[in-house]
Amino acid sequence: MRVLASICMVVVLAAGATQTRAHQAASGWDYPFECCSGADCAQIDAGAVRENPSGFVVTIAPGRHPMWPTERREPLILEIPYQKARASPDGLWHLCINDAGELLCFFSPGGDS
């Protein structure tokens, strides 16, 4: 009986582990778990990113990111310091935000600091 209970516990834990995996970028790499819970991350247009002396200014128009839908009336503007940027595995820009528009992760094609 204990063996059966142990096997059931392993199966439940294994099933739960697959449920917590972050989603993939369109190019096939996995967004890190701490950045994403299924819809928080997306590739963004290079035109949405401006560089300044302290980092990046990212402007997301309503509807241009899954977490900033067309129902939003104003664009989301984030100032992201260089030290918060991560290297982009596919050489494209990616932004992870929560539904309040708060930064979770930012991926820059230029690498990280």
C-alpha positions in Angstrom: 0.0 0.0 0.0 2.8 2.4 0.8 4.5 1.7 -2.5 1.3 2.6 -4.3 0.9 5.8 -2.3 4.6 6.7 -3.1 4.0 6.1 -6.8 0.9 8.3 -6.8 2.7 11.1 -5.0 5.6 11.0 -7.6 3.0 11.1 -10.5 1.2 14.1 -8.9 4.5 16.0 -8.3 5.7 15.3 -11.9 2.4 16.5 -13.3 2.6 19.7 -11.2 6.1 20.3 -12.4 5.1 20.4 -16.0 2.3 22.9 -15.2 4.7 25.5 -13.7 7.0 25.7 -16.8 7.2 29.1 -18.4 6.2 29.5 -22.0 8.4 29.9 -25.0 9.3 32.8 -27.2 8.3 32.5 -30.8 11.8 31.5 -31.8 11.8 28.6 -29.4 13.7 29.5 -26.3 12.1 29.3 -22.8 11.4 32.5 -20.9 12.8 32.1 -17.4 10.2 31.0 -14.8 10.8 34.1 -12.7 9.8 36.3 -15.6 6.7 34.6 -16.8 3.5 32.7 -15.8 2.2 31.9 -19.2 1.4 35.2 -20.9 3.6 37.8 -19.3 6.4 37.8 -21.9 6.4 38.7 -25.5 8.6 39.9 -28.3 8.3 43.7 -28.8 9.1 45.8 -31.8 12.5 47.4 -32.0 10.8 50.8 -32.6 9.2 50.5 -29.1 12.7 50.8 -27.5 14.8 53.9 -27.1 18.2 54.0 -25.5 19.4 56.8 -23.2 22.5 57.2 -21.1 21.1 55.3 -18.1 19.3 52.5 -19.9 16.2 51.9 -22.1 12.8 53.6 -22.4 10.2 51.2 -23.7 6.8 52.4 -24.9 4.1 49.8 -25.5 1.0 51.0 -27.3 -2.3 49.4 -26.2 -2.6 46.0 -28.0 1.1 45.6 -28.7 1.7 43.2 -25.8 -0.5 40.5 -24.4 -0.4 42.1 -20.9 -1.2 45.6 -22.3 -4.4 45.0 -24.3 -6.3 47.4 -26.5 -8.7 48.2 -23.7 -5.9 50.3 -22.1 -6.3 53.9 -23.2 -2.7 55.1 -22.7 0.7 53.6 -23.8 2.8 51.9 -21.1 6.1 53.7 -20.7 8.9 51.9 -18.7 12.3 53.2 -17.9 14.6 50.2 -17.6 18.2 50.7 -16.3 21.0 48.8 -18.1 21.6 46.6 -15.1 18.1 45.2 -15.4 18.5 44.1 -19.0 19.2 40.5 -19.8 20.8 39.1 -22.9 18.3 38.1 -25.5 18.9 34.5 -26.7 17.5 35.2 -30.2 18.8 38.7 -30.7 15.4 40.3 -30.5 13.7 42.5 -27.9 11.4 40.8 -25.3 9.4 42.3 -22.5 7.8 40.6 -19.5 5.3 42.6 -17.5 2.4 41.8 -15.2 -1.2 43.0 -15.8 -0.5 46.2 -13.9 2.3 47.0 -16.4 5.1 46.4 -13.9 8.4 45.1 -15.2 9.3 41.5 -14.6 12.1 41.0 -17.2 13.5 42.7 -20.2 15.7 41.1 -22.9 18.0 43.2 -25.0 19.7 42.0 -28.2 22.8 43.9 -27.2 23.5 41.6 -24.2 23.3 42.2 -20.5 25.3 44.3 -18.1 
